[in-house]
C-alpha cells in the first residue's frame, strides 16, 4: 500500500516520510525538489501542487492508496505579503490533490491543518468544536482546506482527517520560530532581543510528536474518526511561556544573551491552550516531548548542523 507524502522535503514531511520508510512501508514523496541533504532513501516525484495532471498521473501510476498532504505554505510567516499566492497554493493545491485522490480511489487522506484556523480567543481551552474564526490569510487557508475535506467526505465518501497542529519545532526546521532563534542565536553568540515575550505562550509541539500524530491519523480505523468535523487538535504537552523557554536555553547554552519585554508578540494572534482528549480517544495519540527535552534535542541537532 503506497503512501504519498506531499512536502516530503520539508520540516514535517521529511520526518514523516523517513519514519514510514524506516518502518518498511511503501512511501512516495512529492515535492518541488530533493531535500537540501540530497535524495533520500524513498522515491520522489518532482512536481507542483498546481500541476493537476501530474498529481492524477502520480496517484494512478504508483497505486497510491493513502495520502498525507503536508506540503504547501507552512505558516503565517511564509508568503506574508502575497496572500493571493498563498491561497492559490494552500487552497488550490489541496483541491487538486483531493480531486486526484477521489478519482484514484484513495482510502485515507490526512491534511495538515493548524491551530491558526481558530483565530484569536479569550484564552480559554480550545476544543475541536470551537468556531474557526481565522483572522489572517494562512489560518483562513486552513479553514478552507478543512471545508474542502468535509465536502469531499460527505459528497464523495473520501475518508479524510484534518490535524490542527501547534507550533512545530525541532531538527531541520530552518524557518523563523522563537525556539530556533533562541537556540541558534545563543549558539553563534548573537543576542536575542524581543520587546515582548514574558508571558507569551504558544502551542510548542516537537517534531516527533507531530510525526506520531500524523501516523496515528494515517492508520486509525475508519470507524474511529469522529464525526462530523473529522478534525483533531495536536499540540505539545505544555502551554509554556516564552520566558520559560528562554530559561531553558540559558541552561543549555551558558552565557546566552536573551532579553525579553513584557506581553504578547504583536505579530501573533492571542490564543489559549487546546484540548487533546479527542486525539487521545480516537487516534490513541498523546504528546510525549516537553519543552525542556525538545529544546535539548533541537540544540544538539543545531550544534551538529552548525558544525557541519
C-alpha positions as MATLAB code, in Angstrom:
seq = 'XXXXXXXXXXXXXXXXXXXXXXXXXXXXXXXXXXXXXXXXXXXXXXXXXXXXXXXXXXXXXXXXXXXXXXXXXXXXXXXXXXXXXXXXXXXXXXXXXXXXXXXXXXXXXXXXXXXXXXXXXXXXXXXXXXXXXXXXXXXXXXXXXXXXXXXXXXXXXXXXXXXXXXXXXXXXXXXXXXXXXXXXXXXXXXXXXXXXXXXXXXXXXXXXXXXXXXXXXXXXXXXXXXXXXXXXXXXXXXXXXXXXXXXXXXXXXXXXXXXXXXXXXXXXXXXXXXXXXXXXXXXXXXXXXXXXXXXXXXXXXXXXXXXX';
ca = [
       0.000    0.000    0.000;
       1.765    3.137   -1.220;
       1.558    6.279    0.933;
       2.051    9.612   -0.849;
       3.692   12.361    1.244;
       3.475   15.853   -0.204;
       6.103   18.286    1.013;
       8.455   15.377    1.707;
      11.495   17.671    1.639;
      10.143   19.952    4.338;
      10.471   20.019    8.099;
       7.459   17.817    8.898;
       7.111   15.950    5.595;
      10.698   14.726    5.682;
      10.237   13.419    9.207;
       7.031   11.580    8.305;
       8.400   10.092    5.077;
      11.543    8.982    6.891;
       9.510    7.303    9.641;
       7.382    5.442    7.087;
      10.471    4.344    5.161;
      12.210    3.179    8.345;
       9.129    1.101    9.188;
       9.391   -0.678    5.838;
       6.311    0.911    4.322;
       5.980    1.896    0.672;
       6.339    5.673    0.657;
       6.392    8.050   -2.305;
       7.407   11.672   -1.878;
       6.035   14.613   -3.852;
       7.870   17.940   -3.760;
       9.380   20.590   -5.977;
      12.921   19.260   -5.469;
      15.005   16.895   -3.381;
      15.582   17.797    0.289;
      18.627   20.012    0.994;
      20.542   16.931    2.147;
      20.039   15.249   -1.234;
      17.835   12.434   -2.460;
      16.681   10.245    0.444;
      16.041    6.510    0.532;
      12.490    6.787   -0.773;
      11.456    7.777   -4.322;
      10.321   11.341   -5.019;
       8.192   12.765   -7.808;
       9.262   16.337   -8.519;
       6.176   18.408   -9.108;
       3.978   21.324   -8.128;
       0.626   21.010   -6.365;
      -0.721   23.274   -9.098;
       0.003   20.553  -11.683;
      -3.273   18.646  -11.511;
      -2.347   16.363  -14.429;
       0.871   15.243  -12.736;
      -0.959   14.604   -9.464;
      -3.535   12.401  -11.221;
      -0.802   10.515  -13.079;
       1.304   10.050   -9.932;
      -1.515    8.583   -7.853;
      -2.558    6.174  -10.600;
       0.875    5.070  -11.800;
       2.124    4.374   -8.274;
      -1.113    2.811   -6.993;
      -1.320    5.336   -4.132;
      -3.906    4.321   -1.556;
      -3.196    6.779    1.244;
      -2.254   10.456    1.070;
      -0.529   12.631    3.660;
      -0.936   16.215    2.482;
       1.872   18.014    4.316;
       3.089   20.310    1.532;
       2.256   23.992    0.889;
       2.993   27.282    2.683;
       3.964   26.165    6.179;
       2.962   29.061    8.394;
       1.885   32.699    8.729;
       5.493   33.828    8.218;
       5.552   32.346    4.662;
       4.228   34.461    1.768;
       3.062   37.075    4.274;
       2.966   39.762    1.558;
       1.453   37.511   -1.111;
      -1.955   36.342    0.176;
      -3.255   35.543   -3.316;
      -0.283   33.270   -3.955;
      -0.715   31.640   -0.555;
      -4.390   30.908   -1.251;
      -3.571   29.528   -4.707;
      -1.013   27.168   -3.171;
      -2.775   26.119    0.034;
      -6.349   26.017   -1.246;
      -5.843   25.329   -4.956;
      -3.197   22.692   -4.304;
      -5.376   20.955   -1.722;
      -8.311   20.920   -4.128;
      -6.173   19.431   -6.903;
      -4.936   16.688   -4.601;
      -8.404   15.917   -3.228;
      -9.814   15.524   -6.740;
      -6.930   13.313   -7.824;
      -7.439   11.233   -4.672;
     -11.160   10.904   -5.300;
     -10.614    9.662   -8.833;
      -7.801    7.311   -7.806;
      -9.835    5.644   -5.051;
      -7.593    6.770   -2.178;
      -8.552    5.114    1.129;
      -7.395    7.797    3.605;
      -6.466   11.471    3.115;
      -4.738   13.240    6.022;
      -4.454   17.037    5.870;
      -2.065   19.103    7.973;
      -4.213   21.938    9.254;
      -3.204   24.337   12.023;
      -4.358   25.825   15.296;
      -4.192   29.107   13.336;
      -7.598   28.125   11.939;
      -9.179   29.109   15.276;
      -8.125   32.733   15.212;
      -7.946   34.902   18.347;
      -9.744   33.896   21.535;
     -10.144   34.894   25.160;
      -7.550   32.404   26.400;
      -9.996   29.624   27.300;
      -9.185   25.988   26.393;
      -9.992   25.282   22.743;
     -11.795   22.113   21.693;
     -12.464   20.890   18.152;
     -15.984   22.354   18.418;
     -14.637   25.893   18.887;
     -15.624   28.013   15.842;
     -12.936   28.521   13.209;
     -12.510   32.310   13.080;
      -9.087   32.740   11.479;
      -8.054   36.381   11.271;
      -5.107   36.160    8.840;
      -4.548   34.523    5.414;
      -2.631   31.420    6.498;
      -5.237   30.442    9.071;
      -8.014   31.198    6.572;
      -6.386   28.868    4.048;
      -6.518   26.060    6.628;
     -10.193   26.753    7.362;
     -10.901   26.493    3.630;
      -8.839   23.312    3.358;
     -10.819   21.648    6.126;
     -14.091   22.677    4.473;
     -12.934   21.078    1.234;
     -12.062   17.857    3.079;
     -15.503   17.642    4.649;
     -17.176   18.326    1.309;
     -15.231   15.514   -0.352;
     -16.049   13.199    2.527;
     -19.785   13.860    2.696;
     -20.425   14.151   -1.040;
     -17.987   11.578   -2.426;
     -17.130    9.296    0.505;
     -13.421   10.156    0.601;
     -12.057    9.228    4.040;
     -10.496   12.478    5.262;
      -8.854   13.583    8.531;
      -7.515   17.041    9.442;
      -4.944   17.701   12.179;
      -4.888   21.176   13.753;
      -1.231   21.226   14.717;
       0.502   23.594   17.129;
       3.786   25.446   16.574;
       6.299   22.889   15.335;
       9.966   22.979   16.313;
      12.865   20.566   16.147;
      15.541   19.206   13.797;
      15.507   20.521   10.236;
      13.252   23.481   10.962;
      15.064   26.435    9.437;
      12.198   28.918    9.018;
      11.638   31.620   11.618;
      10.375   30.497   15.016;
      11.148   31.522   18.567;
      12.750   28.187   19.610;
      15.068   28.276   16.609;
      16.024   31.919   17.086;
      16.685   31.494   20.805;
      18.895   28.445   20.287;
      20.619   29.481   17.071;
      21.468   32.953   18.324;
      22.807   31.541   21.594;
      24.994   29.004   19.808;
      26.556   31.605   17.488;
      26.970   34.207   20.255;
      24.297   36.585   18.996;
      21.837   38.255   21.407;
      18.101   37.638   21.126;
      16.146   40.778   21.949;
      12.349   40.830   21.847;
      10.401   43.865   23.129;
       7.727   41.342   24.144;
       7.840   37.752   25.374;
       7.315   37.448   29.141;
       4.008   35.616   29.477;
       3.734   34.996   25.728;
       2.545   31.412   25.259;
       2.295   29.206   22.184;
       1.418   25.584   21.484;
       5.052   24.420   21.202;
       4.984   20.973   19.554;
       8.116   18.926   18.997;
       8.625   17.266   15.613;
       8.447   13.686   16.913;
       5.014   14.328   18.436;
       3.748   15.783   15.154;
       5.076   12.792   13.205;
       3.471   10.291   15.584;
       0.137   12.129   15.364;
       0.180   12.030   11.565;
       0.976    8.313   11.550;
      -1.817    7.702   14.082;
      -4.276    9.530   11.813;
      -2.996    7.599    8.814;
      -3.683    4.218   10.402;
      -6.699    4.825   12.645;
      -9.722    2.645   11.771;
     -12.306    4.479    9.687;
     -14.941    3.844   12.338;
     -12.821    5.664   14.932;
     -12.775    9.038   13.161;
     -15.021   11.484   14.965;
     -17.978   12.928   13.093;
     -18.870   15.393   11.770;
     -15.731   17.536   11.979;
     -13.161   14.787   11.267;
     -10.524   17.109   12.754;
      -8.232   16.850   15.788;
      -6.177   19.195   17.926;
      -2.493   18.245   18.036;
      -0.083   20.068   20.360;
       2.726   19.510   22.803;
       2.112   18.607   26.448;
       2.946   22.106   27.769;
       1.444   25.518   27.034;
       4.657   27.162   28.205;
       5.515   30.882   28.186;
       8.444   32.106   26.124;
      10.330   33.190   29.241;
      10.331   29.540   30.368;
      11.892   28.540   27.024;
      14.454   31.323   27.412;
      15.450   29.989   30.841;
      15.956   26.502   29.397;
      18.102   27.881   26.562;
      20.262   29.739   29.107;
      20.811   26.404   30.863;
      21.677   24.633   27.607;
      23.976   27.382   26.310;
      25.665   29.152   29.233;
      26.136   32.827   28.527;
      23.163   33.042   26.149;
      22.099   36.692   25.906;
      18.294   36.726   25.832;
      16.341   39.874   26.669;
      12.554   39.839   26.731;
       9.994   42.563   27.253;
       6.514   42.019   28.634;
       3.450   40.710   26.860;
       2.299   39.082   23.660;
       4.032   39.146   20.288;
       2.125   41.881   18.411;
       2.592   39.946   15.149;
       0.855   36.857   16.547;
      -2.741   36.045   17.418;
      -3.547   35.578   21.107;
      -4.694   32.004   21.578;
      -5.336   29.718   24.545;
      -4.400   26.073   25.166;
      -6.111   23.283   23.262;
      -7.969   20.215   24.483;
      -6.361   16.979   23.270;
      -8.865   14.402   24.510;
     -10.352   13.667   21.075;
      -6.976   12.666   19.625;
      -6.269   10.552   22.696;
      -9.614    8.749   22.499;
      -9.991    8.292   18.738;
      -6.410    8.076   17.469;
      -4.692    6.726   20.562;
      -2.256    9.644   20.429;
      -0.735   11.673   23.252;
       2.222   14.089   23.117;
       5.353   12.890   24.873;
       8.059   15.541   24.428;
       8.024   18.503   26.806;
       9.763   21.764   26.020;
      12.933   21.023   28.016;
      13.507   17.685   26.307;
      12.511   19.128   22.927;
      14.890   22.063   23.241;
      17.690   19.747   24.353;
      17.225   17.602   21.247;
      16.905   20.614   18.960;
      20.003   22.212   20.482;
      22.054   19.060   19.856;
      20.912   18.986   16.229;
      21.675   22.676   15.706;
      25.159   22.260   17.180;
      25.862   19.451   14.734;
      24.330   21.407   11.844;
      26.400   24.486   12.596;
      29.494   22.331   12.924;
      28.853   20.799    9.528;
];
